Amino acid sequence: MRGRIEDGQPVTLGPVDPTVVEAGDVVLVRWKGNFLLHLVKQATRDRLLIGNNLGRVNGWVQREAVVGRVVQVHPLRG
């Protein structure tokens, strides 16, 4: 998710109750057989609109698809 988190940049994930995820959170979600780390753009009672920090939108996922939430972004090592 370029801009906020660069490719290959380590993060720490924490558990999260999917019902408390809100717009602005960065979450790991199950998406089309894979796992994606994405920004929550909008949140409704049942679904989350995920995308990146550069304006791209992937689409809506059910809240149950949330695996964890980013709790810390670590610096890239050069």
NUSE-469392 format. One record per atom (N, C-alpha, C): y, x, z. Coordinates in steps of 0.05 Angstrom, whole numbers, padded with zeros to 5 digits, always signed. Layout:
<nodes>
YXZ;...
</nodes>
This chain:
<nodes>
-00024+00017+00000;+00000+00000+00000;+00025+00018+00000;+00031+00028-00023;+00053+00047-00026;+00079+00036-00015;+00095+00053-00003;+00120+00045+00009;+00119+00045+00039;+00101+00030+00050;+00098+00029+00079;+00075+00047+00088;+00053+00047+00073;+00030+00064+00078;+00022+00076+00051;+00021+00102+00049;+00014+00115+00024;-00016+00117+00020;-00025+00119-00005;-00053+00122-00010;-00064+00146+00005;-00087+00142+00019;-00100+00163+00034;-00088+00168+00061;-00067+00154+00068;-00055+00158+00094;-00072+00145+00116;-00079+00160+00137;-00096+00148+00158;-00081+00127+00174;-00096+00106+00182;-00085+00085+00199;-00105+00080+00221;-00096+00068+00243;-00114+00058+00264;-00113+00028+00262;-00137+00016+00261;-00140-00013+00261;-00147-00022+00289;-00138-00046+00296;-00146-00058+00320;-00156-00086+00315;-00171-00097+00334;-00181-00124+00330;-00157-00144+00332;-00160-00166+00318;-00139-00186+00319;-00152-00214+00316;-00141-00232+00330;-00149-00260+00327;-00135-00270+00301;-00149-00277+00281;-00136-00285+00255;-00116-00308+00258;-00118-00324+00279;-00099-00346+00283;-00071-00336+00291;-00068-00311+00299;-00042-00301+00308;-00029-00283+00287;-00043-00277+00265;-00032-00261+00244;-00008-00275+00231;+00014-00260+00226;+00038-00272+00215;+00049-00254+00193;+00068-00265+00178;+00082-00251+00157;+00093-00225+00168;+00089-00203+00153;+00099-00177+00162;+00076-00159+00174;+00055-00172+00182;+00032-00156+00192;+00018-00143+00169;+00006-00119+00174;-00011-00106+00155;-00040-00109+00165;-00057-00121+00149;-00084-00128+00157;-00105-00117+00137;-00129-00113+00148;-00152-00107+00131;-00166-00133+00127;-00170-00141+00101;-00183-00166+00094;-00206-00162+00075;-00225-00180+00077;-00247-00181+00057;-00235-00195+00032;-00237-00182+00009;-00225-00193-00015;-00244-00188-00039;-00255-00208-00050;-00272-00206-00074;-00293-00184-00072;-00308-00184-00049;-00329-00165-00046;-00321-00138-00036;-00296-00133-00032;-00285-00108-00022;-00269-00112+00003;-00257-00091+00012;-00238-00092+00035;-00212-00081+00026;-00190-00095+00032;-00163-00086+00024;-00145-00085+00049;-00128-00065+00049;-00107-00063+00070;-00082-00074+00056;-00072-00096+00066;-00049-00108+00053;-00029-00121+00073;-00005-00124+00063;+00017-00137+00077;+00014-00167+00075;+00018-00180+00097;+00018-00210+00097;+00046-00219+00089;+00048-00232+00067;+00074-00242+00056;+00082-00269+00067;+00062-00287+00070;+00067-00314+00081;+00042-00321+00096;+00046-00339+00115;+00024-00349+00131;+00026-00379+00135;+00003-00392+00130;+00002-00421+00137;-00019-00423+00159;-00025-00448+00166;-00044-00452+00188;-00071-00441+00181;-00080-00443+00156;-00107-00435+00148;-00108-00411+00130;-00086-00403+00117;-00087-00382+00097;-00065-00362+00100;-00070-00338+00087;-00050-00317+00087;-00046-00308+00058;-00021-00304+00050;-00014-00294+00024;-00012-00264+00027;-00029-00248+00013;-00028-00219+00016;-00017-00206-00009;-00004-00183-00004;+00007-00168-00026;+00013-00140-00016;+00030-00126-00031;+00038-00099-00022;+00068-00098-00016;+00077-00075-00009;+00105-00071-00001;+00124-00068-00024;+00112-00068-00049;+00129-00065-00073;+00132-00090-00089;+00125-00113-00077;+00129-00138-00090;+00105-00151-00104;+00083-00136-00106;+00059-00147-00119;+00045-00166-00099;+00035-00188-00110;+00021-00208-00094;-00008-00209-00104;-00027-00207-00086;-00055-00210-00093;-00065-00239-00093;-00056-00254-00074;-00064-00282-00072;-00069-00291-00044;-00080-00315-00042;-00085-00327-00016;-00113-00321-00007;-00116-00315+00019;-00142-00312+00032;-00143-00330+00056;-00167-00339+00063;-00171-00354+00088;-00167-00335+00112;-00156-00345+00133;-00152-00328+00157;-00178-00314+00167;-00201-00328+00162;-00226-00316+00171;-00233-00290+00156;-00219-00284+00134;-00224-00259+00119;-00212-00235+00133;-00195-00239+00153;-00182-00217+00167;-00203-00202+00184;-00204-00176+00180;-00223-00159+00195;-00209-00145+00218;-00183-00136+00214;-00168-00122+00234;-00139-00120+00226;-00123-00110+00244;-00094-00107+00239;-00086-00078+00244;-00068-00067+00228;-00059-00040+00232;-00043-00039+00257;-00050-00020+00275;-00035-00017+00300;-00020+00010+00300;-00028+00028+00282;-00014+00054+00281;-00018+00066+00253;+00004+00078+00243;+00003+00092+00218;+00007+00122+00225;-00012+00139+00216;-00011+00167+00222;+00001+00183+00199;+00014+00205+00205;+00026+00221+00184;+00005+00232+00164;+00014+00235+00139;-00003+00248+00119;-00004+00278+00126;-00028+00289+00122;-00030+00318+00126;-00029+00332+00099;-00013+00352+00097;-00010+00366+00072;-00026+00390+00070;
</nodes>
